[in-house]
Amino acid sequence: MHKDKCHSVKDRIVSISQPFVRPIVRGKVKSPTEFGAKINISLVDGYAFIENLSWDNYHEGSTFIPAVEKYKRLRGYYPAVICADAIYRNRDNLRFCKEKGIRLSGPRLGRPPKHIAASEKRLTRQDSKKRNEIEATFGVGKRRYGLNLVMAKLQQTSETVIGLQFLVMNLERRMRLLLVLFSKSVFHRFKAMLSRLRLQLSPVNA
């Protein structure tokens, strides 16, 4: 730094035991700099999918188009609506969505209009509620599954642990849905059985 007259060193080692860990400046009041993997996920029908995992800092907007193209490869069609954070609403992503017929949530670029229609406000609120689901997924992952407390030391094992945490989250969601379907099936069968019993025990006037 003294020789090159600079204030930073690219890929400097901040942890002897984990040299792959990079400092990522987040600008938060509590922790302005974070150390760990930076993850981008997508949420489809409540299931979380890791779109990008890197130990280096990167701009989240660059992962948008690859994630949408991955969705197209897996399902055979593009999504009709994408509820994304404002950081994804750059000109390239908006142009891509317009070409593919995808509605990307959020306000238009440029100066906001003076008058906003009630239907547009209602749609914005709905998109915001839908967008909060992915934030809640991160919160649940950190609080219940230890996503913010990965104890593995090697890069490969750390990435494996992160992947397994999301896998367990998806499996538990699937089990909850299956339990709901099973409970509904048992309830309907029990209700039908009671109806037959009532029919058999009902008095008949001669």
KOLBA-266696 format. One record per residue (C-alpha): x, y, z; residue number from 1. Coordinates in nm, 4 decimals, decimal comma. Each point is the difference from the previous one (the first is absolute). Layout:
# residues N
+----------+----------+----------+------+
|       xx |       yy |       zz | resi |
+----------+----------+----------+------+
|        X |        Y |        Z |  NUM |
...
+----------+----------+----------+------+
This chain:
# residues 206
+----------+----------+----------+------+
|       xx |       yy |       zz | resi |
+----------+----------+----------+------+
|   0,0000 |   0,0000 |   0,0000 |    1 |
|   0,2864 |   0,2392 |   0,0792 |    2 |
|   0,1843 |  -0,0845 |  -0,3202 |    3 |
|  -0,3029 |   0,0250 |  -0,2291 |    4 |
|  -0,1521 |   0,2978 |   0,1839 |    5 |
|  -0,3362 |  -0,1713 |   0,0421 |    6 |
|  -0,2380 |  -0,0663 |   0,2888 |    7 |
|  -0,1138 |  -0,3517 |  -0,0863 |    8 |
|   0,1455 |  -0,3349 |  -0,1009 |    9 |
|  -0,1910 |  -0,2232 |  -0,2373 |   10 |
|  -0,0816 |  -0,3466 |   0,1407 |   11 |
|   0,1923 |   0,0693 |   0,3194 |   12 |
|  -0,0107 |  -0,2759 |   0,2607 |   13 |
|  -0,2195 |   0,0908 |   0,2963 |   14 |
|  -0,0099 |  -0,3487 |   0,1566 |   15 |
|   0,2980 |  -0,2373 |   0,0167 |   16 |
|  -0,2223 |  -0,3060 |   0,0531 |   17 |
|  -0,2475 |   0,1067 |  -0,2707 |   18 |
|   0,1916 |   0,1939 |  -0,2680 |   19 |
|  -0,2961 |  -0,0197 |  -0,2407 |   20 |
|  -0,2140 |   0,2242 |   0,2246 |   21 |
|  -0,0275 |   0,3558 |  -0,1287 |   22 |
|  -0,1151 |   0,3153 |   0,1786 |   23 |
|  -0,3248 |   0,1257 |  -0,1529 |   24 |
|  -0,0976 |   0,3578 |   0,0781 |   25 |
|  -0,3771 |   0,0099 |   0,0558 |   26 |
|  -0,0418 |   0,3452 |   0,1493 |   27 |
|  -0,2196 |  -0,1182 |   0,2856 |   28 |
|   0,0043 |   0,1891 |   0,3272 |   29 |
|   0,0481 |  -0,3076 |   0,2157 |   30 |
|   0,2567 |  -0,1729 |  -0,2224 |   31 |
|   0,1338 |   0,2183 |  -0,2831 |   32 |
|   0,2318 |  -0,2802 |  -0,1156 |   33 |
|  -0,1023 |  -0,3659 |  -0,0141 |   34 |
|   0,2099 |  -0,3130 |  -0,0500 |   35 |
|  -0,1498 |  -0,3036 |  -0,1663 |   36 |
|  -0,1679 |  -0,1229 |  -0,3128 |   37 |
|  -0,2281 |   0,2318 |  -0,1943 |   38 |
|  -0,3082 |  -0,1869 |  -0,1162 |   39 |
|  -0,2726 |   0,0813 |  -0,2501 |   40 |
|  -0,3098 |  -0,2162 |   0,0145 |   41 |
|  -0,3270 |  -0,0202 |  -0,1886 |   42 |
|  -0,3322 |  -0,1060 |   0,1483 |   43 |
|  -0,2368 |  -0,2065 |  -0,2159 |   44 |
|  -0,3251 |  -0,1224 |   0,1575 |   45 |
|   0,1611 |   0,0437 |   0,3407 |   46 |
|   0,3071 |  -0,2104 |  -0,0831 |   47 |
|   0,3430 |   0,1673 |   0,0168 |   48 |
|   0,2624 |  -0,0506 |  -0,2703 |   49 |
|   0,3598 |   0,1237 |   0,0190 |   50 |
|   0,0672 |   0,2072 |  -0,3123 |   51 |
|   0,3490 |   0,1215 |   0,0883 |   52 |
|   0,2450 |  -0,0640 |   0,2824 |   53 |
|   0,3291 |   0,1874 |   0,0129 |   54 |
|   0,2561 |   0,0954 |   0,2614 |   55 |
|   0,0829 |   0,3174 |  -0,1956 |   56 |
|  -0,2187 |   0,3070 |  -0,0127 |   57 |
|  -0,2046 |   0,0466 |  -0,3170 |   58 |
|  -0,2920 |   0,2025 |  -0,1293 |   59 |
|  -0,3245 |  -0,1897 |   0,0453 |   60 |
|  -0,1480 |   0,1424 |  -0,3196 |   61 |
|   0,2422 |  -0,2040 |  -0,2096 |   62 |
|  -0,1601 |  -0,3257 |   0,1209 |   63 |
|  -0,3518 |   0,0897 |  -0,1137 |   64 |
|   0,0047 |  -0,1130 |  -0,3644 |   65 |
|   0,1878 |  -0,3309 |   0,0688 |   66 |
|  -0,2559 |  -0,0824 |   0,2728 |   67 |
|  -0,2939 |   0,0644 |  -0,2350 |   68 |
|   0,1606 |  -0,2046 |  -0,2773 |   69 |
|   0,0558 |  -0,2839 |   0,2478 |   70 |
|  -0,3714 |   0,0151 |   0,0887 |   71 |
|  -0,0793 |  -0,0263 |  -0,3736 |   72 |
|   0,2263 |  -0,3045 |  -0,0451 |   73 |
|  -0,1513 |  -0,1834 |   0,2966 |   74 |
|  -0,3681 |   0,0757 |  -0,0701 |   75 |
|  -0,0146 |   0,0689 |  -0,3702 |   76 |
|  -0,1458 |   0,3511 |   0,0277 |   77 |
|   0,0794 |   0,3397 |   0,1449 |   78 |
|  -0,1757 |   0,1216 |   0,3170 |   79 |
|  -0,2858 |   0,2444 |  -0,0530 |   80 |
|   0,0939 |   0,2175 |   0,2998 |   81 |
|   0,3251 |   0,0453 |   0,1928 |   82 |
|  -0,0096 |   0,1708 |   0,3407 |   83 |
|   0,3551 |   0,1230 |   0,0477 |   84 |
|   0,1894 |   0,2536 |   0,2047 |   85 |
|   0,0627 |   0,3469 |  -0,1429 |   86 |
|   0,3674 |  -0,0830 |  -0,0599 |   87 |
|  -0,1045 |  -0,2335 |  -0,2834 |   88 |
|  -0,1896 |   0,2737 |  -0,1836 |   89 |
|   0,2748 |   0,1229 |  -0,2304 |   90 |
|  -0,0442 |   0,0787 |  -0,3683 |   91 |
|   0,1393 |  -0,3305 |  -0,1253 |   92 |
|  -0,2298 |  -0,2078 |   0,2201 |   93 |
|  -0,3034 |   0,2143 |  -0,0823 |   94 |
|   0,0740 |  -0,0305 |  -0,3715 |   95 |
|   0,0373 |  -0,3764 |   0,0352 |   96 |
|  -0,3346 |  -0,0285 |   0,1823 |   97 |
|  -0,1734 |   0,2113 |  -0,2631 |   98 |
|   0,1340 |  -0,2228 |  -0,2799 |   99 |
|  -0,1125 |  -0,3180 |   0,1786 |  100 |
|  -0,3412 |   0,1351 |   0,1071 |  101 |
|   0,0829 |  -0,0083 |   0,3716 |  102 |
|  -0,1391 |   0,2522 |   0,2463 |  103 |
|   0,2710 |   0,1087 |   0,2427 |  104 |
|  -0,1317 |   0,1464 |   0,3244 |  105 |
|   0,0867 |   0,3484 |   0,1134 |  106 |
|  -0,0329 |   0,3574 |  -0,1272 |  107 |
|   0,1155 |   0,1174 |  -0,3412 |  108 |
|   0,3440 |   0,1498 |  -0,0419 |  109 |
|   0,0273 |   0,3758 |  -0,0016 |  110 |
|  -0,2034 |   0,2685 |   0,1706 |  111 |
|  -0,3026 |  -0,1404 |   0,1868 |  112 |
|  -0,3404 |   0,1133 |  -0,1308 |  113 |
|  -0,2020 |   0,2544 |   0,1957 |  114 |
|  -0,3171 |  -0,2071 |  -0,0061 |  115 |
|  -0,0055 |  -0,3791 |   0,0391 |  116 |
|  -0,3139 |  -0,1988 |  -0,0791 |  117 |
|  -0,1660 |  -0,1915 |   0,2825 |  118 |
|   0,0361 |  -0,3283 |  -0,1921 |  119 |
|   0,3753 |   0,0584 |  -0,0363 |  120 |
|   0,0331 |   0,0737 |   0,3722 |  121 |
|  -0,1874 |  -0,3187 |   0,0826 |  122 |
|   0,2235 |  -0,2013 |  -0,2343 |  123 |
|   0,3101 |   0,1554 |   0,1600 |  124 |
|  -0,1196 |  -0,1038 |   0,3471 |  125 |
|  -0,0666 |  -0,3551 |  -0,1181 |  126 |
|   0,3473 |  -0,0227 |  -0,1558 |  127 |
|   0,1549 |   0,1346 |   0,3188 |  128 |
|  -0,1767 |  -0,2643 |   0,2100 |  129 |
|   0,1171 |  -0,2689 |  -0,2381 |  130 |
|   0,3519 |   0,1413 |   0,0086 |  131 |
|   0,0055 |  -0,0200 |   0,3800 |  132 |
|  -0,0228 |  -0,3800 |  -0,0207 |  133 |
|   0,3585 |  -0,0271 |  -0,1186 |  134 |
|   0,1218 |   0,2275 |   0,2808 |  135 |
|  -0,1887 |  -0,2200 |   0,2458 |  136 |
|   0,1703 |  -0,3054 |  -0,1521 |  137 |
|   0,3412 |   0,1470 |   0,0799 |  138 |
|  -0,1174 |   0,0860 |   0,3516 |  139 |
|  -0,1281 |  -0,3535 |   0,0634 |  140 |
|   0,3202 |  -0,1460 |  -0,1457 |  141 |
|   0,2142 |   0,2049 |   0,2373 |  142 |
|  -0,2199 |  -0,0430 |   0,3066 |  143 |
|  -0,0960 |  -0,3679 |  -0,0252 |  144 |
|   0,2486 |  -0,1660 |  -0,2346 |  145 |
|   0,3274 |   0,1720 |   0,0911 |  146 |
|   0,0537 |   0,1733 |  -0,3314 |  147 |
|   0,1910 |   0,2771 |   0,1776 |  148 |
|   0,2084 |  -0,2456 |   0,2039 |  149 |
|   0,1778 |  -0,2313 |  -0,2425 |  150 |
|   0,2684 |  -0,1791 |   0,2030 |  151 |
|   0,1725 |  -0,1836 |  -0,2886 |  152 |
|   0,3573 |   0,1097 |  -0,0667 |  153 |
|   0,0636 |  -0,0959 |  -0,3635 |  154 |
|  -0,1575 |   0,1815 |  -0,2928 |  155 |
|  -0,1530 |  -0,3127 |  -0,1519 |  156 |
|  -0,1443 |  -0,1251 |   0,3281 |  157 |
|  -0,1358 |   0,3472 |   0,0825 |  158 |
|  -0,1810 |   0,0133 |  -0,3341 |  159 |
|  -0,1296 |  -0,3535 |   0,0591 |  160 |
|  -0,1374 |   0,0998 |   0,3411 |  161 |
|  -0,1756 |   0,3021 |  -0,1508 |  162 |
|  -0,1527 |  -0,2157 |  -0,2727 |  163 |
|  -0,1189 |  -0,2569 |   0,2540 |  164 |
|  -0,1635 |   0,2713 |   0,2097 |  165 |
|  -0,2129 |   0,1120 |  -0,2938 |  166 |
|  -0,0725 |  -0,3634 |  -0,0852 |  167 |
|  -0,1317 |  -0,0643 |   0,3511 |  168 |
|  -0,2109 |   0,3173 |  -0,0170 |  169 |
|  -0,1601 |  -0,1193 |  -0,3247 |  170 |
|  -0,0548 |  -0,3532 |   0,1338 |  171 |
|  -0,1720 |   0,1326 |   0,3113 |  172 |
|  -0,2266 |   0,2176 |  -0,2148 |  173 |
|  -0,0875 |  -0,3031 |  -0,2110 |  174 |
|  -0,0775 |  -0,2035 |   0,3108 |  175 |
|  -0,2271 |   0,2765 |   0,1316 |  176 |
|  -0,1919 |   0,0076 |  -0,3286 |  177 |
|  -0,0348 |  -0,3784 |  -0,0010 |  178 |
|  -0,1233 |   0,0116 |   0,3601 |  179 |
|  -0,2627 |   0,2574 |  -0,0934 |  180 |
|  -0,1170 |  -0,2131 |  -0,2959 |  181 |
|  -0,0112 |  -0,3118 |   0,2194 |  182 |
|  -0,1959 |   0,1848 |   0,2721 |  183 |
|  -0,2516 |   0,1281 |  -0,2549 |  184 |
|  -0,0421 |  -0,3489 |  -0,1449 |  185 |
|  -0,0573 |  -0,1534 |   0,3442 |  186 |
|  -0,2411 |   0,2808 |   0,0935 |  187 |
|  -0,2090 |  -0,0452 |  -0,3160 |  188 |
|  -0,0140 |  -0,3768 |   0,0504 |  189 |
|  -0,1044 |   0,0434 |   0,3631 |  190 |
|  -0,2621 |   0,2555 |  -0,1021 |  191 |
|  -0,1388 |  -0,2362 |  -0,2662 |  192 |
|  -0,0119 |  -0,2840 |   0,2526 |  193 |
|  -0,1953 |   0,2157 |   0,2466 |  194 |
|  -0,2442 |   0,0952 |  -0,2756 |  195 |
|  -0,0655 |  -0,3685 |  -0,0743 |  196 |
|  -0,0488 |  -0,0729 |   0,3702 |  197 |
|  -0,2490 |   0,2853 |   0,0330 |  198 |
|  -0,1835 |  -0,1313 |  -0,3038 |  199 |
|  -0,0221 |  -0,3505 |   0,1476 |  200 |
|  -0,1090 |   0,1210 |   0,3442 |  201 |
|  -0,2563 |   0,2558 |  -0,1161 |  202 |
|  -0,3591 |  -0,0857 |   0,0982 |  203 |
|  -0,2585 |  -0,0761 |  -0,2679 |  204 |
|  -0,3658 |   0,1019 |   0,0323 |  205 |
|  -0,2413 |  -0,2794 |  -0,0990 |  206 |
+----------+----------+----------+------+
